[in-house]
Amino acid sequence: MQRLFQITTVFFLLVLQCFFIHSASASDVYIKVGDNEVGQGVMRQRGSECLIIAPAHVVEDAFNIEMTVADRKKYSAEILELFPGDISVLRFKGDDSPLCRNTSWSEAANLNVLLEVEKQGELRTMLADGSIRITPVDIIAYDKYRNINIRPKNRTDAISKGESGSLLYIAGKLSGMLLFVKNDIGNVVRLDALTNTLSLFFGENHQGGRPGTVPLHQENIAIPATQEKISSKEQEFSGVIAQSAIAEHRIKLEENSPVRLSFSAIEGRGKYNVEILDSTRKVVYRDACKRISETETVTAPFTAPKSDIYSLHIIGTEGDLKYTVKIQPIASDVQLRSEGNVLLVGGNAVAGVIAKGAVAAYRIKLEANSPIRLVFAATGDQEKYNIEVLDSTGKTVYRAQSKSYSGTDTATVPFTASKNDTYSLHIIGTEGEGKYALKVLPIASDAQLRSEANVLQVGGIAAEGVIAQGAVAEYKIILEANSPIRMVFSATGDQERYNVELLDSTGKIVYRDPYNRLSGSETANLSFNVSRSDTYSLRIIGTEGEGKYSLSIIRATRNT
């Protein structure tokens, strides 16, 4: 009996010892926000105050934050600071806050060496009652500067949403914090990256060099940035960058509202790449090999494809420097696609600012077969843009992607509507930023091009008019069977191109040569002989550009 008591006592002590080891080696705080959001946090001392590090998405919209610690006591907390990469620091409210005893926080191990050897770990989570759940995990992927991806070793042990903030241990060493779960794969921020993100806040310098710098041999890790204010207006950040290091800033941007990124060096010189990721971590902008030194400023425009909170990464490739980033609005979507953006044929010019990736939209009412001239006046700026026209159903009816326009030159674009409709003219920024100015002028009307008075006579005076791409000029002409004629298109000096076709009174095409494009730049003769007497329709179909034409019909002998 005594022997049984001794065995039972030893077993109990071992279980108790394991419990306390696990309690001291898991997340220190169970966080509850409202009725639905839960998560984890780890305590860390700063001066005389005990603070909590937790994923920002768990708490950032919270009005009330409740925390349960290992002894099951509950405390209220508030957000003290938000950091790039979904990291927050909280503080206990009130005077009865606990001390940072037995905190799980520890110095980062050499994770790169550890990860090369170890392929398993443990995810340790505090539950609502203060107990600890340990989930064995496989390490399925990692990078050398921020992320570790894990998956439960036992597929029945799914990682749930409420485990964000749980601590990852590899070979018994604290290695990172779980941020989020997607498709049962957990994304863990490495402890070394987390330490660097918070180093300025906690008053540390892990780099071993002068404060605010990073040694050139350092591997890719997140560099701390100063406090960031997420705003839809002008934003400004500062930080340090060095070779192979990454600084991350969060920026809130609105869809189709271009901004100007201005990078200035405060101290030092270096070379870096820039990339912007959306909230799904998809890279939406990348600009490589920008070099900057003191007194220099480098600018680049960026337009967000959707309203989102983006991550701006500055990746050091050479040298080291302290930098400042300013994000200044160029234009807003409200300006670029306003309901008041209306063009009138023959009306006043409109002007605006466009940047790479942005779209300015204008509505314009057009009549079928009434060509217009879009005149983009030179503004002196260097931006480039394309244009497209859409009908009221959203169908693109004109686009010339191979042709680019710029504020450096005046450009004209003819366009002919195929139907009476309200169209949308889009100006699409493709490079740089700058001003544009646009005026719409009439070229001809359908009433002129297809007037009942448009009649040709064999041997009569020449008919003259203006044709443009997409437009059709039509003339009636009476021809006799087996009486050859010659259509003479005289040179006018213009560069437009057009085709010609002839239809009988039933609408049947009796002549068309789509490969024979005529032009105002040279005189052309077309000989023709109809097989029956009839009233025919001669059509001049614009295929390129705009310009004048001159046409006369003369009787030809069979030998002509």
BELWOBEL-V738661 format. One record per residue. SS is DSSP state (h for helix, s for strand, l for the rest). PSI is psi in degrees with one decimal (NA if undefined). Layout:
((SS/PSI) (SS/PSI))
This chain:
((l/-44.5) (h/-39.6) (h/-41.1) (h/-38.5) (h/-42.0) (h/-43.1) (h/-43.3) (h/-40.9) (h/-45.2) (h/-44.0) (h/-44.2) (h/-43.6) (h/-38.5) (h/-44.0) (h/-43.0) (h/-41.7) (h/-44.1) (h/-39.5) (h/-46.1) (h/-34.4) (h/-45.6) (h/-36.0) (h/-37.3) (h/-7.6) (l/27.8) (l/-177.5) (l/140.7) (l/-17.8) (s/134.7) (s/123.4) (s/133.3) (s/127.8) (s/114.2) (l/-148.0) (l/-19.7) (l/-39.0) (s/126.5) (s/160.9) (s/-167.0) (s/160.9) (s/160.7) (s/136.2) (s/149.1) (s/136.2) (s/137.0) (s/108.1) (l/-125.2) (l/3.0) (s/139.1) (s/121.5) (s/169.5) (s/132.0) (s/129.9) (s/160.2) (s/134.4) (h/-35.8) (h/-19.8) (h/-34.3) (h/-11.2) (l/-25.0) (l/17.7) (l/144.6) (l/-36.7) (l/130.8) (s/122.6) (s/133.6) (s/136.1) (s/128.9) (l/-177.1) (l/-30.9) (l/13.5) (l/8.4) (l/147.4) (s/143.0) (s/154.9) (s/150.1) (s/166.4) (s/156.7) (s/127.8) (s/-38.8) (s/145.6) (s/142.9) (s/160.4) (l/153.6) (l/25.0) (l/41.5) (s/137.4) (s/157.1) (s/128.9) (s/161.2) (s/149.8) (s/141.8) (l/149.8) (l/175.8) (l/-9.0) (l/26.6) (l/146.8) (l/160.1) (l/158.6) (l/67.4) (l/141.7) (l/34.0) (l/146.5) (l/-13.2) (l/136.4) (l/168.4) (l/147.1) (l/134.4) (l/174.7) (l/88.3) (h/-34.5) (h/-41.0) (h/-43.5) (h/-42.9) (h/-25.5) (h/-26.5) (h/-46.8) (l/135.7) (l/1.5) (s/163.0) (s/-170.4) (s/134.5) (s/119.6) (s/124.9) (s/133.0) (s/134.4) (l/173.9) (l/-28.1) (l/7.7) (l/-7.1) (l/170.5) (s/135.2) (s/131.2) (s/123.8) (s/112.9) (s/137.1) (s/154.0) (s/140.2) (s/110.4) (s/-18.0) (s/156.5) (s/158.3) (l/176.0) (l/5.9) (l/-20.5) (l/-43.1) (s/145.8) (s/131.2) (s/132.4) (s/158.3) (s/140.0) (s/135.4) (l/-41.1) (l/115.8) (l/-15.8) (l/-14.2) (l/71.3) (l/142.1) (l/123.4) (l/166.3) (h/-38.7) (h/-0.1) (h/2.4) (l/128.4) (l/-9.2) (l/152.7) (s/138.8) (s/128.1) (s/134.2) (s/122.9) (l/38.5) (l/2.6) (s/135.7) (s/127.4) (s/-15.6) (s/-179.9) (s/133.0) (s/127.6) (s/-48.6) (s/166.9) (s/133.3) (s/125.7) (l/39.8) (l/17.3) (s/123.8) (s/137.0) (s/118.1) (s/131.9) (s/129.1) (s/146.7) (h/-37.0) (h/-37.9) (h/-40.6) (h/-41.7) (h/-43.1) (h/-37.2) (h/-34.9) (h/1.8) (l/-41.0) (l/-38.8) (l/-40.7) (l/9.2) (l/36.1) (l/158.5) (l/95.1) (l/-0.9) (l/-23.3) (l/-1.8) (l/-162.8) (l/150.7) (l/137.2) (l/2.5) (l/166.1) (l/130.5) (l/148.6) (l/-22.3) (l/-3.9) (l/145.0) (l/169.4) (l/113.2) (l/158.6) (s/129.6) (s/135.5) (l/144.0) (s/162.5) (l/171.2) (l/137.5) (l/134.1) (l/116.5) (l/119.4) (l/151.4) (l/-4.8) (l/-156.4) (l/136.6) (s/150.1) (s/135.8) (s/161.8) (s/162.3) (s/-168.3) (s/151.5) (s/148.7) (s/173.2) (l/130.4) (l/7.4) (l/159.5) (s/128.0) (s/138.2) (s/133.3) (s/140.8) (s/133.3) (s/137.8) (s/123.0) (s/149.4) (l/147.1) (l/137.3) (l/35.6) (l/86.2) (l/145.7) (s/161.7) (s/120.1) (s/118.7) (s/119.6) (s/124.1) (s/141.4) (s/129.0) (s/-38.5) (s/138.2) (s/-172.3) (s/153.7) (s/-176.0) (s/142.7) (s/161.8) (s/155.9) (s/135.3) (s/151.9) (s/132.0) (s/142.6) (l/-175.3) (l/-13.9) (l/3.3) (l/20.5) (l/132.1) (s/120.0) (s/-7.0) (s/137.6) (s/129.4) (s/115.8) (s/151.8) (s/54.8) (s/132.5) (s/136.7) (s/144.8) (s/178.9) (s/144.9) (l/-2.2) (l/149.7) (s/130.7) (s/132.0) (s/151.7) (s/135.4) (s/150.5) (s/138.0) (l/123.4) (l/131.7) (l/-15.3) (l/159.5) (l/123.9) (s/170.3) (s/117.2) (s/159.1) (s/120.2) (s/116.4) (s/127.3) (s/115.4) (s/111.6) (s/134.0) (s/-14.1) (s/139.1) (s/-167.6) (s/153.1) (s/156.7) (s/139.9) (s/163.1) (s/135.9) (s/125.7) (s/135.9) (s/106.9) (s/133.9) (s/136.9) (l/-47.8) (l/163.0) (l/158.1) (h/-33.2) (h/-37.4) (h/-43.4) (h/-32.1) (l/39.7) (l/148.9) (l/-21.6) (l/-1.0) (l/90.3) (s/135.0) (s/142.5) (l/133.9) (l/121.0) (l/2.4) (l/-168.6) (l/155.6) (l/151.7) (s/155.6) (s/155.9) (s/-171.2) (s/135.4) (s/153.4) (s/164.5) (l/128.5) (l/-10.5) (l/159.5) (s/124.4) (s/134.0) (s/135.6) (s/142.4) (s/143.0) (s/132.6) (s/128.3) (s/152.4) (l/148.2) (l/139.9) (l/35.3) (l/85.2) (l/144.8) (s/165.3) (s/119.5) (s/119.4) (s/111.6) (s/107.7) (s/148.8) (l/135.5) (l/-9.3) (l/-6.9) (l/167.4) (l/1.7) (l/160.8) (s/149.7) (s/157.6) (s/168.4) (s/153.2) (s/155.1) (s/132.7) (s/144.7) (l/-176.0) (l/-14.2) (l/-4.3) (l/2.7) (l/132.9) (s/120.8) (s/-9.4) (s/131.9) (s/133.1) (l/77.4) (l/-27.5) (l/-13.2) (l/129.6) (l/141.2) (s/159.0) (s/155.9) (l/-5.8) (l/-19.4) (l/153.0) (l/135.5) (s/145.9) (s/141.1) (s/116.7) (s/144.5) (s/139.1) (l/124.0) (l/141.1) (l/-12.9) (l/161.2) (l/122.6) (s/167.8) (s/116.3) (s/161.5) (s/123.6) (s/121.7) (s/130.1) (s/117.2) (s/112.7) (s/131.2) (s/-17.7) (s/135.0) (l/-158.7) (s/153.2) (s/178.0) (s/152.4) (s/156.5) (s/131.6) (s/134.7) (s/144.3) (s/122.4) (s/146.2) (s/142.9) (l/-50.3) (l/164.7) (l/159.5) (h/-33.8) (h/-31.7) (h/-43.1) (h/-30.9) (l/39.4) (l/148.7) (l/-20.6) (l/-4.8) (l/88.8) (s/132.8) (s/145.2) (l/138.8) (l/124.0) (l/1.3) (l/-171.0) (l/157.7) (l/145.4) (s/137.4) (s/150.0) (s/-172.1) (s/136.1) (s/153.1) (s/164.6) (l/128.0) (l/-10.3) (l/160.2) (s/124.2) (s/138.6) (s/136.3) (s/144.1) (s/143.2) (s/133.4) (s/123.4) (s/144.7) (l/147.0) (l/141.1) (l/33.9) (l/90.8) (l/142.0) (s/164.7) (s/123.9) (s/121.0) (s/113.1) (s/106.5) (l/146.9) (l/136.9) (l/-9.2) (l/-8.1) (l/167.3) (l/5.5) (l/161.4) (s/149.2) (s/159.0) (s/166.6) (s/140.4) (s/154.6) (s/132.0) (s/145.8) (l/-176.2) (l/-15.0) (l/-5.0) (l/3.6) (l/133.1) (s/120.9) (s/-11.2) (s/131.3) (s/131.1) (l/88.1) (l/-18.2) (l/-11.3) (l/89.1) (l/124.2) (s/164.2) (s/153.7) (l/-6.6) (l/-10.9) (l/156.2) (l/140.4) (s/145.4) (s/131.4) (s/118.5) (s/142.5) (s/148.6) (l/122.6) (l/155.3) (l/-13.7) (l/152.9) (l/135.3) (s/169.7) (s/115.7) (s/160.5) (s/122.1) (s/123.5) (s/133.4) (s/116.4) (s/113.0) (s/130.5) (s/-18.1) (s/134.6) (l/-155.9) (s/153.2) (s/177.3) (s/152.5) (s/157.8) (s/124.5) (s/131.4) (s/152.0) (s/123.3) (s/150.5) (s/138.2) (l/146.3) (l/165.7) (l/-16.9) (l/-2.5) (l/NA))
